[in-house]
């Protein structure tokens, strides 16, 4: 008896979902993505949206698994799953899911960025750099190039880093774009991206043996932001 009542409730809910689907079709009749969805799809879609609404990300992932089974070639569903993994700190799972997204759609820019960030959190800087390079080729976004330059420095790719630093410094946006660094008192403070890039230019030139160029870059960074402690420390060490 209880099972019969439960089945009736589920059937009624699916009918409601189907009616909602028809409304969506009417409103978005020109969008093929919203056409010909099965009632069970809309049930799982409602499950996912409700879980997100109530910050129940475990349930949201469960709903996404079911949606992906129904539409395995839908890269947007897989990207949403990758983001939930990333947000939960499950970076290996985020990487694997992004890999599947990019196999379906190599031009999914969100997956490229999320893949790069996941690799960074795993300490796999070479793989992070590869993801960001693909992303930059598609977008020419300075934030991506900024990340690339720092990764290249960490990977001791000093000549490549130096080239990208110069490209950044030629872009007027580095003067207005803000980045966050911690002070010695562990307080987060915003600085123009240009300050950080000039400091990086100093570090790269120091590694390349160009001490005069390094000194000049550190001084330029401090001229913009006299309290930028990284440049102060680097200049003091260079002058020893």
C-alpha positions as CSV (number, residue, x, y, z in Angstrom):
1,X,0.0,0.0,0.0
2,X,2.7,2.4,1.0
3,X,4.7,1.5,-2.1
4,X,1.6,2.2,-4.3
5,X,1.1,5.6,-2.7
6,X,4.8,6.4,-3.2
7,X,4.7,5.4,-6.9
8,X,1.6,7.6,-7.3
9,X,3.4,10.6,-5.7
10,X,6.4,10.1,-8.0
11,X,4.2,9.8,-11.0
12,X,2.4,13.0,-10.1
13,X,5.7,14.8,-9.6
14,X,6.9,13.6,-13.0
15,X,3.7,14.9,-14.6
16,X,4.3,18.2,-12.9
17,X,7.9,18.2,-14.2
18,X,6.7,17.3,-17.7
19,X,4.2,20.2,-17.6
20,X,7.1,22.5,-16.6
21,X,9.1,21.2,-19.4
22,X,6.3,22.0,-21.8
23,X,6.3,25.6,-20.5
24,X,10.0,25.8,-21.0
25,X,9.6,24.5,-24.6
26,X,7.0,27.1,-25.2
27,X,9.2,29.9,-23.9
28,X,12.4,28.7,-25.6
29,X,11.0,27.0,-28.7
30,X,13.9,28.2,-30.8
31,X,16.5,26.5,-28.6
32,X,17.1,22.8,-29.6
33,X,18.7,22.1,-26.2
34,X,15.4,22.4,-24.4
35,X,13.4,20.2,-26.8
36,X,12.7,16.5,-26.6
37,X,13.8,16.1,-23.0
38,X,12.3,13.1,-21.2
39,X,10.3,13.5,-18.0
40,X,13.0,11.8,-16.0
41,X,15.5,14.3,-17.3
42,X,13.4,17.2,-15.9
43,X,13.0,15.2,-12.6
44,X,16.8,15.0,-12.2
45,X,17.2,18.6,-13.3
46,X,14.7,19.7,-10.6
47,X,16.6,17.5,-8.1
48,X,19.9,19.3,-9.1
49,X,18.5,22.8,-8.9
50,X,16.9,22.2,-5.5
51,X,20.1,20.7,-4.1
52,X,22.0,23.7,-5.3
53,X,19.4,26.0,-3.8
54,X,19.9,24.4,-0.4
55,X,23.7,24.1,-0.7
56,X,23.4,20.3,-0.6
57,X,26.3,19.6,-3.0
58,X,26.4,15.9,-2.4
59,X,22.8,15.6,-3.7
60,X,23.7,18.0,-6.5
61,X,26.4,15.7,-7.6
62,X,24.1,12.7,-7.4
63,X,21.6,14.5,-9.6
64,X,24.4,15.4,-12.1
65,X,25.5,11.8,-12.4
66,X,22.0,10.8,-13.4
67,X,21.8,13.7,-15.9
68,X,25.1,12.8,-17.4
69,X,24.0,9.2,-17.8
70,X,21.0,10.5,-19.8
71,X,23.1,13.0,-21.8
72,X,26.7,11.7,-21.9
73,X,27.8,14.2,-24.6
74,X,26.5,17.3,-22.7
75,X,29.8,19.0,-21.7
76,X,28.0,21.6,-19.6
77,X,26.7,18.9,-17.2
78,X,30.2,17.5,-16.8
79,X,31.6,21.0,-16.3
80,X,29.1,21.6,-13.5
81,X,30.2,18.3,-11.9
82,X,33.9,19.3,-12.2
83,X,33.2,22.6,-10.5
84,X,31.5,20.9,-7.6
85,X,34.5,18.6,-7.2
86,X,36.9,21.7,-7.3
87,X,34.8,23.6,-4.8
88,X,35.0,20.6,-2.5
89,X,38.8,20.4,-2.8
90,X,38.6,17.1,-4.7
91,X,41.1,18.2,-7.3
92,X,42.0,14.8,-8.8
93,X,38.3,14.2,-9.5
94,X,38.0,17.8,-10.9
95,X,40.9,17.1,-13.3
96,X,39.5,13.8,-14.5
97,X,36.1,15.4,-15.1
98,X,37.6,18.4,-16.9
99,X,39.5,15.9,-19.1
100,X,36.2,14.3,-20.1
101,X,34.7,17.8,-20.8
102,X,37.6,18.7,-23.1
103,X,37.3,15.4,-24.9
104,X,33.8,16.3,-25.8
105,X,34.4,20.0,-26.4
106,X,38.1,21.1,-26.7
107,X,36.9,24.7,-26.7
108,X,35.3,24.7,-23.3
109,X,37.2,27.6,-21.8
110,X,35.8,27.0,-18.3
111,X,37.1,23.5,-18.2
112,X,40.6,24.7,-19.4
113,X,40.7,27.2,-16.5
114,X,39.3,24.8,-13.9
115,X,41.8,22.1,-15.1
116,X,44.7,24.6,-14.7
117,X,43.6,25.6,-11.2
118,X,43.1,22.0,-10.2
119,X,46.6,21.0,-11.4
120,X,48.0,24.0,-9.5
121,X,46.3,22.9,-6.3
122,X,47.8,19.4,-6.8
123,X,51.3,20.9,-7.3
124,X,51.5,19.8,-10.9
125,X,52.7,23.1,-12.3
126,X,53.8,21.8,-15.7
127,X,50.3,20.5,-16.4
128,X,48.7,23.6,-15.0
129,X,50.9,25.7,-17.3
130,X,49.8,23.6,-20.3
131,X,46.1,24.2,-19.5
132,X,46.6,27.9,-19.1
133,X,48.6,28.1,-22.3
134,X,45.7,26.6,-24.2
135,X,43.3,29.0,-22.5
136,X,45.5,32.0,-23.3
137,X,45.7,31.1,-26.9
138,X,41.9,31.2,-27.0
139,X,41.3,34.3,-24.9
140,X,44.5,36.4,-24.7
141,X,43.3,37.2,-21.1
142,X,45.9,39.0,-19.0
143,X,45.0,37.2,-15.9
144,X,45.8,33.9,-17.6
145,X,49.1,35.2,-18.9
146,X,49.9,36.5,-15.4
147,X,49.4,32.9,-14.0
148,X,51.5,31.5,-16.8
149,X,54.4,33.9,-16.1
150,X,54.6,32.9,-12.4
151,X,54.3,29.2,-13.3
152,X,57.1,29.6,-15.8
153,X,59.3,31.2,-13.2
154,X,58.6,28.4,-10.7
155,X,59.4,25.9,-13.4
156,X,62.7,27.8,-14.1
157,X,61.6,28.6,-17.7
158,X,63.1,32.0,-17.3
159,X,63.4,33.1,-20.9
160,X,59.7,32.2,-21.6
161,X,58.7,34.0,-18.4
162,X,60.7,37.1,-19.4
163,X,58.9,37.3,-22.7
164,X,55.5,37.0,-21.1
165,X,56.4,39.6,-18.5
166,X,57.2,42.1,-21.2
167,X,53.9,41.3,-23.0
168,X,52.1,42.0,-19.7
169,X,53.9,45.3,-19.1
170,X,53.0,46.5,-22.6
171,X,49.3,46.0,-21.8
172,X,47.6,49.0,-20.2
173,X,45.3,46.8,-18.2
174,X,48.1,45.7,-15.8
175,X,47.9,49.2,-14.3
176,X,44.2,49.0,-13.4
177,X,43.9,45.2,-12.7
178,X,44.3,44.4,-9.0
179,X,45.9,41.4,-7.4
180,X,46.0,40.4,-3.7
181,X,49.2,39.9,-1.6
182,X,49.6,39.3,2.1
183,X,51.6,41.8,4.1
184,X,54.0,40.7,6.8
185,X,51.2,41.1,9.3
186,X,49.1,38.5,7.3
187,X,46.7,41.2,6.1
188,X,45.5,40.8,2.5
189,X,46.0,43.9,0.4
190,X,45.3,44.8,-3.2
191,X,48.1,46.1,-5.5
192,X,48.1,46.9,-9.2
193,X,49.1,43.8,-11.2
194,X,51.9,45.9,-12.7
195,X,53.7,46.0,-9.3
196,X,53.7,42.2,-9.1
197,X,54.8,41.8,-12.7
198,X,57.7,44.3,-12.2
199,X,58.7,42.3,-9.1
200,X,58.6,39.1,-11.2
201,X,60.7,40.8,-13.9
202,X,63.3,41.6,-11.2
203,X,63.4,38.0,-10.0
204,X,63.7,36.6,-13.5
205,X,66.5,39.0,-14.5
206,X,68.3,38.1,-11.2
207,X,68.2,34.4,-12.2
208,X,69.5,35.3,-15.7
209,X,72.4,37.2,-14.2
210,X,71.1,40.7,-15.3
211,X,71.4,42.3,-11.9
212,X,71.1,45.9,-13.2
213,X,67.9,45.1,-15.0
214,X,66.7,43.3,-11.8
215,X,67.4,46.3,-9.7
216,X,65.7,48.6,-12.1
217,X,62.5,46.4,-12.1
218,X,62.4,46.2,-8.3
219,X,62.8,50.0,-8.0
220,X,60.0,50.6,-10.6
221,X,57.7,48.3,-8.5
222,X,58.5,50.3,-5.4
223,X,57.9,53.6,-7.2
224,X,54.3,52.5,-7.7
225,X,53.8,50.8,-4.4
226,X,56.4,51.8,-1.8
227,X,54.9,49.3,0.7
228,X,55.2,46.3,-1.5
229,X,57.3,44.1,0.8
230,X,58.3,41.5,-1.7
231,X,60.1,44.0,-3.9
232,X,61.7,45.6,-0.8
233,X,63.1,42.3,0.3
234,X,64.3,41.4,-3.2
235,X,66.0,44.7,-3.7
236,X,67.7,44.5,-0.3
237,X,69.0,41.0,-1.1
238,X,70.3,42.2,-4.4
239,X,72.2,45.1,-2.9
240,X,74.0,42.9,-0.3
